[in-house]
Amino acid sequence: SLTWAELAGAGVSKAWVNFDGTAGSISPRSSHNVSSITDNASGNYTVNIDSDLTDGDWAGFCSLATSYNDENQTSEHVEFFPRSTAAAGSGKVRTGQTEGNDAEDHETVYVGFFR
């Protein structure tokens, strides 16, 4: 069996966070290796990593969970942006509505970093 140190180098998430993007003061609900989240503007966040990754060449995931029950709800999106700002210690994420590309805060945002 692998030790934790061996597993940590085997491609597991180096940092992840679950947060409420609609809260007045954005903070992680739960996280690993995330020090804070900066609310840059509506639907625009910077996730700050506690112990920096090796470099900015990480792979990431981001997704949303919504509480909408309306089948006619418009499509939502979440993405890392722009790739040129990727750093060892942070990643920028934006959320919003797909139609019209409108920025919008969301109740549940998930972000993870792999290196």
Buried (B, 14 or more C-beta within 10 A) or exposed (E): EEEEEEEEEEEEBBBBBBBBBEEEEBEBEEBBBBBBBEBEEBBBBBBBBEEBBEEBEBEBEBEBEEEEEEEEEEEBBBEBEEEEEBBBBBBBBBBBBEEEEEEBBBBBBBBBBBB
